[in-house]
Amino acid sequence: MEKIPFQTIDWSAVEKTEHKGEKGTSFWQTIQIGGLRVRIVEYSANYLADHWCQKGHIIYCLEGEFESELQNAETVKLTKGMSYIVSDNESSHRSTSINGTKLLIIDGDFLNL
């Protein structure tokens, strides 16, 4: 992990990329600093991820609500102001959102323990 000097991010200037889900679409604004990735991610209404994710994340729900379905059949609902944290390869999960949501997602090498 490299040192990160003080910096600001103007999210309005960060390009959005489109990612199709099994249902719906997500839009990512991504900043990559070495092994650290910081994203604002928006899920459309009726969104369902197209894969089971093994990546670790720190997720903070900025707006709306969504569910993380775990491969063991457990479901966790997050609403505005809530977070979850998981390390790489600790829990297969995928996201779904009925009405759409906006998230701050931080991941990177530091979660690969």
C-alpha positions in Angstrom: 0.0 0.0 0.0 1.4 3.4 -1.0 1.0 6.6 1.0 -1.8 8.8 -0.3 -1.3 12.6 -0.1 -4.2 14.8 0.8 -6.5 15.3 -2.1 -10.1 16.1 -2.9 -12.4 14.4 -5.3 -14.9 16.3 -7.4 -17.3 13.4 -8.1 -19.2 15.6 -10.6 -16.1 15.5 -12.8 -15.6 11.7 -12.6 -16.9 9.8 -15.6 -19.8 7.4 -15.1 -19.4 3.9 -16.6 -22.4 1.6 -17.2 -22.5 -2.0 -16.0 -25.4 -4.2 -16.9 -26.7 -6.5 -14.2 -28.7 -9.7 -14.6 -31.6 -7.2 -14.2 -31.2 -3.4 -14.4 -28.0 -1.4 -14.6 -25.4 0.0 -12.3 -23.4 3.2 -12.9 -19.9 3.5 -11.5 -17.7 6.6 -10.9 -14.3 5.2 -10.0 -11.1 6.6 -8.6 -8.1 4.2 -8.5 -5.0 5.1 -6.4 -2.5 2.3 -6.5 -4.2 -0.7 -4.8 -7.1 1.4 -3.5 -10.4 1.8 -5.4 -13.1 4.3 -4.4 -16.4 4.3 -6.2 -19.8 6.0 -6.1 -22.1 3.3 -7.5 -25.8 3.7 -8.4 -28.1 0.8 -8.9 -31.2 1.3 -11.0 -34.6 0.2 -9.9 -35.1 -3.6 -10.1 -31.3 -4.2 -10.1 -29.8 -7.6 -9.6 -26.1 -8.2 -10.0 -25.0 -10.6 -12.7 -22.5 -12.5 -10.6 -21.6 -13.7 -7.1 -18.8 -11.4 -5.8 -15.8 -12.6 -3.8 -14.2 -9.2 -3.5 -13.9 -7.5 -0.1 -15.6 -4.1 0.3 -16.5 -1.4 2.7 -19.9 -0.1 1.6 -21.8 2.9 2.8 -25.4 3.5 1.7 -25.7 7.1 0.7 -29.3 7.0 -0.6 -32.1 4.4 -1.0 -31.8 0.8 0.1 -30.5 -2.5 -1.2 -30.0 -6.1 -0.1 -26.9 -8.2 -0.2 -27.7 -11.8 -0.8 -25.1 -14.1 0.6 -24.5 -17.5 -1.1 -25.5 -19.3 2.1 -29.0 -17.9 1.5 -28.8 -15.2 4.2 -30.0 -11.7 3.1 -28.9 -8.4 4.7 -30.8 -5.2 4.0 -29.0 -1.9 4.1 -30.7 1.5 4.1 -29.3 5.1 4.0 -26.7 5.6 6.6 -25.8 1.9 7.0 -22.6 0.0 6.1 -21.1 -3.4 5.8 -17.5 -4.6 5.7 -16.1 -7.9 4.3 -12.6 -9.1 3.4 -11.8 -10.7 0.1 -12.9 -14.4 -0.3 -14.9 -14.3 3.0 -18.4 -14.4 1.7 -19.9 -14.7 -1.7 -22.5 -11.9 -2.1 -24.5 -10.2 -4.7 -26.6 -7.0 -4.6 -30.2 -6.3 -5.5 -32.3 -3.2 -5.2 -36.0 -2.7 -5.9 -36.2 1.1 -6.0 -32.5 1.9 -6.7 -29.7 3.1 -4.4 -26.5 5.1 -4.3 -23.5 3.7 -2.5 -19.9 4.7 -1.6 -17.7 1.6 -2.1 -14.1 1.3 -1.0 -12.0 -1.8 -1.8 -8.5 -2.8 -2.6 -5.4 -4.7 -1.6 -5.9 -3.9 2.1 -8.9 -6.3 2.2 -7.0 -9.2 0.9 -5.7 -10.7 4.2 
